[in-house]
């Protein structure tokens, strides 16, 4: 079994297979459920966190991927698990020793994408949305201390699942007029864009070129264009 391809294939078919993993990790009443069959209710989440924290060529990472895949397969219906094993039964390409080990993808998805989906409820994965996630994360963010200080500040975009060393979510720094004060217009527009529900979509709106404004909306902050920013966001949400 190629564990990386198994995990990537589950991520690629998340809409169909994801509910089995969620139900397996938690009972329908929110308590620990069938996850006990996979090494305890936290077995899969712990394995995914461990796998994600390891460098690509770290000793033991392939074993960690195999353990994670086994947890996943234990939570799926037997027919689905058998199909995945049969489909992705090939050996891993390359070797750890010579640095050529390949973490193979499936339909443009990776094993790490499963961690984003299951641990972080982060939909920015796969060949289309994964690059968008990486682009958004390339913009300046508050440092971990400042992000922690703004952990309860309402109205901010928080990019869940991309945490720094202190374990707090990434907060794009364009939202602040200085290190301590969010732009009031940002808070207003984030509310219109429902950033609490879709922080990645809101971040993409602020940081991508806007055909109506002619520039990325974030570039207009502090330039007396608050009304135009609010109107453009409201038009997007409400239409004409």
C-alpha positions as CSV (number, residue, x, y, z in Angstrom):
1,X,0.0,0.0,0.0
2,X,1.2,3.5,-0.8
3,X,0.0,5.4,2.3
4,X,0.6,8.9,0.7
5,X,-1.7,8.1,-2.2
6,X,-4.3,6.5,0.0
7,X,-4.5,9.7,2.2
8,X,-4.4,11.9,-0.9
9,X,-7.2,9.8,-2.5
10,X,-9.4,10.3,0.6
11,X,-8.8,14.0,0.4
12,X,-9.7,14.1,-3.3
13,X,-13.0,12.3,-2.5
14,X,-13.7,14.2,0.7
15,X,-17.3,15.1,-0.1
16,X,-18.1,11.4,0.0
17,X,-15.6,9.9,2.4
18,X,-15.2,12.7,4.8
19,X,-18.4,12.1,6.7
20,X,-17.3,8.6,7.6
21,X,-14.1,9.9,9.2
22,X,-16.0,12.6,11.1
23,X,-18.6,10.2,12.4
24,X,-15.9,7.7,13.3
25,X,-14.0,10.3,15.3
26,X,-17.1,11.5,17.1
27,X,-20.4,10.0,17.9
28,X,-23.6,11.7,16.6
29,X,-24.0,13.3,20.0
30,X,-20.4,14.8,19.8
31,X,-18.9,12.2,22.1
32,X,-16.1,9.9,21.3
33,X,-17.4,7.2,19.0
34,X,-16.2,4.6,16.6
35,X,-12.8,6.2,16.6
36,X,-11.9,3.7,19.3
37,X,-11.6,1.2,16.5
38,X,-8.8,3.3,15.1
39,X,-6.7,3.5,18.2
40,X,-9.0,5.7,20.3
41,X,-11.2,8.7,19.3
42,X,-8.1,10.9,18.9
43,X,-5.9,8.3,17.2
44,X,-6.4,9.7,13.6
45,X,-6.2,13.3,14.6
46,X,-3.0,12.6,16.6
47,X,-1.5,10.7,13.7
48,X,-2.3,13.5,11.2
49,X,-0.8,16.1,13.4
50,X,2.3,14.0,13.9
51,X,2.6,13.4,10.1
52,X,2.1,17.1,9.3
53,X,4.7,18.2,11.8
54,X,7.5,16.0,10.3
55,X,9.9,17.2,7.6
56,X,9.4,15.5,4.2
57,X,12.5,13.3,4.5
58,X,12.4,12.9,8.3
59,X,13.2,9.4,9.5
60,X,10.0,7.5,10.4
61,X,7.8,9.8,8.3
62,X,6.8,7.0,5.9
63,X,5.9,4.8,8.9
64,X,3.9,7.7,10.3
65,X,2.1,7.9,6.9
66,X,1.4,4.2,7.0
67,X,0.0,4.4,10.6
68,X,-2.2,7.4,9.6
69,X,-3.5,5.5,6.5
70,X,-4.4,2.5,8.7
71,X,-6.4,4.7,11.0
72,X,-8.2,6.2,8.1
73,X,-9.0,2.8,6.6
74,X,-10.3,1.5,9.9
75,X,-12.9,4.3,10.0
76,X,-14.2,3.7,6.4
77,X,-16.7,1.1,5.4
78,X,-14.9,-2.2,4.5
79,X,-15.7,-1.9,0.8
80,X,-14.3,1.6,0.6
81,X,-11.1,0.6,2.5
82,X,-10.6,-2.5,0.3
83,X,-11.0,-0.3,-2.8
84,X,-8.5,2.2,-1.7
85,X,-5.9,-0.5,-0.8
86,X,-6.4,-2.2,-4.1
87,X,-6.2,1.0,-6.1
88,X,-3.1,2.3,-4.4
89,X,-1.2,-0.9,-3.7
90,X,2.0,0.2,-5.5
91,X,5.3,0.8,-3.7
92,X,6.6,4.2,-2.8
93,X,8.7,5.8,-5.5
94,X,12.3,6.4,-4.5
95,X,14.0,5.9,-1.2
96,X,14.6,7.9,1.9
97,X,18.3,7.2,1.9
98,X,19.1,8.9,-1.4
99,X,16.6,11.7,-0.9
100,X,14.4,10.6,-3.8
101,X,11.3,9.5,-1.9
102,X,8.3,10.8,-3.6
103,X,5.1,11.7,-1.7
104,X,2.8,10.9,-4.6
105,X,-0.3,12.9,-5.2
106,X,-3.7,11.8,-6.4
107,X,-5.7,14.0,-8.7
108,X,-3.6,16.9,-7.5
109,X,-4.3,16.3,-3.8
110,X,-1.7,15.4,-1.2
111,X,-1.7,13.6,2.2
112,X,-1.3,17.0,3.8
113,X,-4.6,18.1,2.3
114,X,-6.4,15.5,4.4
115,X,-5.0,17.1,7.5
116,X,-6.2,20.5,6.4
117,X,-9.7,19.1,5.7
118,X,-10.1,17.0,8.8
119,X,-8.1,18.9,11.5
120,X,-8.7,22.4,10.4
121,X,-12.0,22.3,8.4
122,X,-9.9,24.1,5.8
123,X,-11.3,23.8,2.2
124,X,-8.3,25.4,0.5
125,X,-6.8,22.2,-0.8
126,X,-6.2,20.4,-4.1
127,X,-4.9,21.5,-7.4
128,X,-7.2,24.6,-7.6
129,X,-7.5,26.0,-4.1
130,X,-4.2,24.8,-2.7
131,X,-2.2,27.4,-4.7
132,X,-4.6,30.1,-3.6
133,X,-4.0,29.1,0.0
134,X,-0.2,29.3,-0.5
135,X,-0.6,32.7,-2.3
136,X,-2.7,34.2,0.5
137,X,-0.2,32.9,3.2
138,X,2.6,34.6,1.4
139,X,1.3,38.0,2.4
140,X,2.5,39.6,5.6
141,X,0.9,38.3,8.8
142,X,0.9,39.5,12.4
143,X,3.6,37.8,14.4
144,X,2.6,35.1,16.8
145,X,2.5,37.4,19.9
146,X,0.4,40.0,18.2
147,X,-1.9,37.4,16.8
148,X,-2.4,35.9,20.2
149,X,-3.1,39.4,21.6
150,X,-5.9,39.7,19.0
151,X,-7.3,36.3,19.6
152,X,-10.6,37.7,20.7
153,X,-10.7,40.9,18.6
154,X,-14.0,40.7,16.6
155,X,-14.3,41.2,12.9
156,X,-10.9,40.0,11.8
157,X,-9.9,37.4,9.2
158,X,-8.2,34.4,10.8
159,X,-6.8,31.8,8.5
160,X,-7.5,28.7,10.5
161,X,-5.2,25.7,10.3
162,X,-2.1,27.7,9.4
163,X,-0.7,28.4,12.9
164,X,2.6,29.8,13.9
165,X,5.0,28.5,16.6
166,X,2.7,29.6,19.4
167,X,-0.3,27.8,18.1
168,X,-2.5,30.8,17.0
169,X,-4.1,31.3,13.7
170,X,-2.6,33.5,11.1
171,X,-4.0,37.0,10.9
172,X,-3.2,39.0,7.7
173,X,-1.6,42.3,8.8
174,X,-3.3,44.5,6.1
175,X,-6.3,44.6,8.5
176,X,-4.4,47.0,10.9
177,X,-3.6,50.6,10.7
178,X,-0.9,49.9,13.2
179,X,0.2,46.9,15.2
180,X,-2.8,47.3,17.7
181,X,-5.7,48.9,15.8
182,X,-7.8,47.3,13.1
183,X,-9.1,49.5,10.3
184,X,-12.8,50.2,11.1
185,X,-13.6,49.7,7.4
186,X,-12.0,46.3,7.4
187,X,-14.2,45.1,10.3
188,X,-17.3,46.4,8.4
189,X,-16.3,44.8,5.1
190,X,-15.4,41.5,6.8
191,X,-18.8,41.4,8.3
192,X,-20.4,41.9,4.9
193,X,-18.2,39.2,3.4
194,X,-19.0,36.8,6.4
195,X,-15.3,36.4,7.1
196,X,-16.1,34.4,10.2
197,X,-17.6,31.7,8.1
198,X,-15.3,32.0,5.0
199,X,-12.0,33.7,6.1
200,X,-10.1,32.4,3.0
201,X,-12.7,33.9,0.6
202,X,-12.6,37.2,2.5
203,X,-8.8,37.3,2.4
204,X,-8.9,36.5,-1.3
205,X,-11.3,39.5,-1.9
206,X,-9.0,41.9,0.0
207,X,-5.7,40.7,-1.6
208,X,-6.7,40.0,-5.2
209,X,-7.0,42.6,-8.0
210,X,-10.6,43.9,-8.2
211,X,-11.9,44.7,-11.6
212,X,-14.2,47.4,-10.3
213,X,-11.7,49.1,-8.1
214,X,-8.7,48.6,-10.4
215,X,-6.4,47.4,-7.6
216,X,-6.6,44.9,-4.7
217,X,-9.0,46.4,-2.1
218,X,-6.3,46.3,0.6
219,X,-4.3,48.8,-1.3
220,X,-7.0,51.4,-0.8
221,X,-6.9,51.3,3.0
222,X,-6.0,54.6,4.5
223,X,-6.6,56.5,1.3
224,X,-10.1,57.9,2.0
225,X,-11.8,55.2,0.0
226,X,-13.8,53.5,2.8
227,X,-17.1,54.2,1.2
228,X,-16.1,52.7,-2.1
229,X,-14.7,49.6,-0.3
230,X,-18.0,49.1,1.6
231,X,-20.1,49.7,-1.5
232,X,-18.0,47.3,-3.6
233,X,-18.3,44.6,-1.0
234,X,-22.0,45.2,-0.5
235,X,-22.5,44.9,-4.3
236,X,-20.7,41.6,-4.4
237,X,-22.9,40.2,-1.6
238,X,-26.2,41.8,-2.5
239,X,-26.0,42.4,-6.2
240,X,-27.6,45.3,-7.9
